[in-house]
Amino acid sequence: MEMDKPMRCAIIGQHPLRFPWGFDEEDESCGKMKMELAQQIMVLRQNGVSQFLVACDCGVGLYAAEIVNGLRATTDHDLMLICYTPHEEQATKWAPYLRERYFTMLEQCTLISAVCEVGAPDAQLQAYKKIIDLADVVLAVYDRDTPATGSAEDRALAYAEGQHKSLVLLHPTELTTKQISAAHDAR
């Protein structure tokens, strides 16, 4: 690996409706999950990750982007947030408070790119695949005990495993982490 190549981390997670608190970010469990997500981002940063990539989803991607932008603004100006949106109209139907946070995140990020044309099938999955392909490690907020639904998020985690990416799995309610190295043989 080249010495000057930046280390990149893709951050993905289950859709908010798969978490017990749903979209209620005031819920204590959601707050604890966000704190652990911030901890994991800081651990990755200490281990050399300088670029964090998100697919700009309205859950974990947005939370992570806000955490990274906060770190960039206050203490770590060399940190980069790279946003790959599924398409330009992504937030059109989101609740106004989420849309406002989304556009603030995009204004503050280091780089932004749309992956697909509006209306492309599986655009969210394509955005997840793009950030996974570019990443050295994938941080996933994911409960493997909940049955997979075939969602873009489920398929993205399976894709990351299939690409033999190093994974850091953060359980959203137990707040435990499991590290799976790139050399791990995906089941």
N, C-alpha and C positions, 0 to 999 in steps of 0.2 A: 504494500500500500504506500502511496506517495506521502511524504512527510507533510506537504503543504495542503493536502486534501482535507477539507473540513469534515468533521464528524457530524452526521445528521441523524436526527431522531424524528420518526413519524409518530404522531399521536392520534390514536383512534379510540373509540369507545362505543358501547351499546347506546341505542337511542334512549333518550330520557324516559320514555314510557316503559322501558324495561327495568328501570330502577323503582324501588318501592315508593319514592317520593315524587316520581314523574318530573314535572316541570317546576315543582315547588322548591326553589332554591333557598327559601327561608328555613326549610326543614333542617333540623340539627344534623341528620345523617348526611344530607347533601353537603353541608358545610364541612363536615369531617372528611368526606371524600375529596372535596376540593383542596383541603389542607394537605392531605396525603398526596394528591396529584402534584401540588406545588413542591412537596418534599422530594418526590421522585424526579421532577424536572431539575431541581437543584443538585441532586445526586448525579444525574446524568451530566449536568454542566460541569461538576467537579471532576467527572471522569472523561472530560474532553469534548463533549458534545457542544458545538457552538451554533448549530442551526436546527431549529425545530420547525417541522412541517405539519400543517393541518389542512384538512379537506373542508374546513369552514362549515361543519355541521352545527346545528343549533344546540348541541349538548356538550359533550366532552371536548370537541374541537374548539368551540367558543370559549369554554372555561379555560382550557390550556392556553389558547391564544391570549386571553386576558392576563393570565399569570405571566407568560413570557413577556408580553408588552410591559407589564408592571415592572418586571426585573430589568428590562432594557431601559426604561425611563428613570429608574432610581439608582441602580447599582452596577449594572452590567451592560455598558454601551456597546460592547463587541458582540453581544448575543444577537442572533438573527431570527426573525419569524417569517417563514415563507408560507404563503397561503395559496393553495390550489383550489379554487372554487369549482364545483361541478359545471356551472354555467353562469352567465352574467345575471340571470333573473332569479337566482336561487332564493333570495329572501323575500320575494314579492308577496307571498301569502303568509309570511310569519307574523306573529303578534307584534304590534308596534314596538314594545319594549325590547324584544329580541332583535328586531330589524335595526333599531338604533344602535344597540351594542355591536351588531354585526358590522355596520358601516364604520363605526368608530374603530373597531379592530382592523378593518381593511385599511383605513386611513393611516393607522399607526404601524402597520407591518412593514417589513423590509422589502418584500417583493410579493407581487400578486399576479396570478395567471388563471385564466379560465381554461378548463380541460376540454369541455365539449360545447357544442352548439346548443342553444335553448331547445328543449324538447327531445334531446338525445336520450334513448333508452339507457337505463343503468348509469346515468351521469354521476350520481353520488359514488357508486362503486368504482367507476373509472377514476374519479378524483382520489379515492382511497388507494387504488392500485398505483397511481402516479406517485403519491408520496411514499408508499411502501417501496417502490422500485428505487427511489432516490435515497432511501434511508439505509443507515448502517445498523440501526436498532429501531424496534417498534415498541412504544409504550401503549399498552391497551388497557383501558378500564373496562373490565369484562368479568361477568359471572358465568363460569363454564357450567354451573349447575342448572342454569335456566335453559330450557330446551331451545335449540336454534330454530329460528323462524324463517330462515332463508333471506333475511334482510341484507341490505348492502353491508351493514356492520359485521354480521355473521360471516358473510362471504369474504369480506376484507381480512378478517382474522385468519380464516382458512387459507387465503391467498398468501398472507405473510408467512404462515407456517410452511406452505408449499414452496415458497421461495427460500426457505431455510434462513430466515432473518433471525437475528438475536431478538428475543422478546422479553419484555418486562410486563408481566400480567399483574395488574392491580385489581383486587376484588373490591367492588364498589361498596359493599356493606361490611365485610369482615376487615377491610383495609389491610389485608395481607398482600405481600408481593411474592411473585414466583419468577425467577429468572430462567430463561431457556436459551442456551447458547446457540449460536449459528450452526455449530457442529451437531446439535441435537437432531436425531433422526425423527422427522415429523411422522406422526402416526397416520 
